[in-house]
Amino acid sequence: MKSYSIFLWLILYVLIPRMSSSAERPELDVGVPPPSVGTFYDPATIVPPGLKRIGPKEHRDLFRFEKDDDKMVQIPGGLFWMGSDSGFPDERPRRKVLVDSFFIDKYEVTNRQFFAAGMKPAKSYGSRFESPRLPVVGVTWHQSEVYCKKMGKRLPAEAEWEKAAKGFGSQKFPWGNDWNPGFANDSSLGPMPIGSFDKGKSPFGVHDMAGNVWEWVSDVYDRKKEEAGHNSPRVMRGGAWGFHALYLRSSYRRMELPEFQGRRVGFRCAKDAP
């Protein structure tokens, strides 16, 4: 009889409460399939890799739509210093380059923009990388080009990208010559929502030109080749999260095949000024 009472006590006061409490606290499912075109996960439950877990209200604020998310910045024409004599061989020589006036996206293209255009990245890295205001990743050079054309834009030329990043000067980073980890996302945690580092914007007000995600540009990597084949290696700029500051310099050039994609690879668009 005593053993029966103990057994009944275990059921009523230990097992049942534990079962109900676990049912009331569902764990975050980070393995759910990617969203369909035009739909996104509730920002209250999906935490991007680059952020710590915070309250639902603060989290929603980070993912709300801002009116200037789609804004472009006009870059004035004129000469600027391109390249670096102290960088890698493919950055040399430091020389003056003439660039006509053009427009460039103020921010990197986001998941919201990319999915809304009826497109999906070549590879999905899960819902944690697909929140609306995170830069879209997993896109190839060809996909980036197609998206920009659908928007009536184009990929920026390499010289245009570098001028938008450093202005008319020749500083190493968009904000100056000294590295500051508070001005760009080089964290190993992952991408951050666009515009998270206001102090790191370029002299023209372009955001995230250092860190966050690599950005495709239109140029082929080998400048000596007069004609670019469909699969010629292309250039990426700006560095990304998880990379040393050496690779986040405005003059650094990275080469990849146009079909390359990764969780650190995104882009932004440009267009000619009237």
Secondary structure, DSSP 8 states (H G I E B T S, - for coil): -HHHHHHHHHIIIIIHHHHHHHHHS----TT-----TT----TTT---TTS----HHHHHHHHS--TTTT-EEEE--EEEEES-TTS-GGG-S-EEEEE--EEEESS--BHHHHHHTT---SS---GGG--TTSB--S--HHHHHHHHHHTT-B---HHHHHHHHHTTS--SBTTBSS--TTSSB--SS----TT--GGG--TT----SSBSSEEEEEEES-TT-SS--TT--EEEES--TTS-GGGGSTT--EEE-TT---TTEEE--EEE--
